[in-house]
């Protein structure tokens, strides 16, 4: 189960022991990263970090004798976090590590560890009642024990969390500084929930306590911005909602998101952007997997019809909506790694009905763009010179943009960032819109900045 502290414990052990090893690496979110960039790319990044040199292996096994020998000479400490398939363990090359090496693997599935040949398996159990009460009180009362008059209610809440640290933190943060009436109302709501759904309901109840803007920010982060640089996420969100700074602070206070140093993340989180300076990538938005899954589930529950869900991120869902022209005015954002899609032929008018679409992210991870002889043009159309885009669009990132221009009917009044690298662009807009544009030529990119508020950025290759 998620939220029990497996990754936290693994990280603590890793920090304590890493100085005793010649080389070390903490590979976070293996399950999620493989979906984003593929096993081969993730392994190359992992081995490059361990060997302190570029490793580029394009075969399922590590066939290079030189690479095997170099690994065999290293005393390695490695953590593979959140593995969901035993084949991933062998694929990462851990069997080639030298004498004295240690590999720590976290997984939600015990069978994965057994099939992967783990020497020792430690089951992370929920906290006992006293430790749960102490953790809960730390967030609910900012002290180690319940406040006077809240002892019984606190114990009831602790029972519902089943010792899950994430649920204790989220619930305690939500109840902090709330009235006793609020506590009693909330505990009654949780009382009737089936035991197997208690933890998910605890997390959902914290989301329900947010206002509409805060809920939308939470859903956008869950679907689009987890792992993104904070400044870039704020820029995009601020163009869509008012009070974004306060909203993000509220989510942090409620432990629904947290801010982490970008040095703890794989650069593939950030690398679909071709132009953001590194100084803006220092802090990143993070979110626990369980909360991300909860947010995406909330969006999926909006409608059984794909085109009527507010956000799209699943490659199969995006393909279906574009291929069969199923878009509606309900869709507010689309984000998909094109490396996870097949070639798709779609109608240029496919976005016409998405009149409230604010963000488009069609991108390749940089690790894919480094490969040679790849066919990167995934989205094709019957007409390559016309596309209809909604005027509500704020953020447009489209690698290998297949059209020669943006539609003359598209008004960029709301657009804050435009990135169209590697595509077929010949011109942006007609003369009607060019009064807003200043051109800056900087080889090999072209940067455009709008005069109004100096906040429009654009690149194309």
C-alpha positions, 0 to 999 in steps of 0.5 A: 500500500502507498503512504506507509513510508517505504520511500522515506525509510529507504531514503533515511538508510541511503543517507546514513550509509552512502558515505561508506560506498564508492558510488551511490544513486537513489532512483526515485519513482521507477514505475512512474519514470519508466512510463514517462521515458522508457526503461532504456533511457532510465537505465542509461541515466542510472548507470551514467550516474553510478559510473560518472560517465555517459552510458548509452546501451540500446539493448535489453541486456547490458551486453557491453563487457566493458560496462559490466567490468566497470560496474563489477569494480564498484562498491555500489549503494543503489535504491530502486524506489517503487518498482512494480515489475521484477524484470526491472530489477535485473534490467537495471544491471544490479547483478553486475555491482561489485563486492560489498554492494547493496541494493535497496528496493521498495515496492507495493507488491511483495511478489515483485521482491520475491521474484526479483531475488531479494535476500531479505524482505522487510514489511513496512507496517502501519504505526502503532496507536501511540506513534500514530497519535504523536504524528497526528498531533504534530500536524493537528496541534503542533505538539506531541499530544492532543489538546485538552478536550480533543483527546477522544476525537483524536483517537477516533481519527487515528483509528480511521487512518490505520497507522498510515503516515500519509493519511495522518499527516494530511488529516492532521493538517486539515484539522489544524485550528479547526473548531470542535464542531468541524472535528465532530462533523468530519469524524461522523462522515468517516464513521460510515465509510467501509474499512477498506476505503477509510484511508482514501476517504481521509485523503479525499476529505481534505480535498473536499475542504478546499475552495474551488480555485484550490481544488482546481490547482490541486487537480492541475498539479496532479495531472500536469505539474507534479515534479515541475519547476515551481516558478513555471507552474506558478506562471501557468496557473496564475494565468488561469486562476487568481490567488495562486500563491495563496492556493499553493501555500494552502496545499502545502499547509495541508500536506497535499503537496510539498516543495522539493529541491530540483536536485532530488529529481530526474531532469526529465521532469523538466526537460520538455521545455527548451528555454527555461533558465536553470536558475528557475528550476531550483524548486519543484512541486512534489506530490505523493503517489496516492494523492496524485492517483486520487486527483486523477481519479477525481478527474476520471469520475467527472464523466464516463465520456473522455471528451467531457473530462476536464484534463487529459494525460493518458496517451490512449485517451488523448489519441481517442479524443484527437482521432475521433474528434471527441473534444468538448468545451469541458477539456481545459488541459492536455499533457502527453509525452509523444514518446508514449504515442503511436503515429496519429492522423487527426483533423486540424479542426480537432481543437475547435470544440475545446473552447476552454482549452488553456494548456497543451503539452505535446512533448518528447523527453530530452532523453528521447531527443538525444537518440538518432534516426528516430521518427519524432513526428507523431501527430499528422494531419490531412492539411499541414497549413491550418489549425484551429486553436482556442483563444483561451489558450495560455500555454502551448508546448508542441514538439515537432509542431506539424503545421506551417503557421498558427491560424490567423483566426487564433487570437494570442491575447491570453498566451503567455508561453509558446514553444514550438521546437523542431517543427515546420513553422514558417510564420506565426500569425498574420500582420494583425497580431504582429503588432504585439511581437518583438523579435529577438534572434539568438542562434539557434533559437528565435525568442519572441517577447510581447510588449504587454507586461513583457511576459510572452516567451516563444521559441521555434527551431 
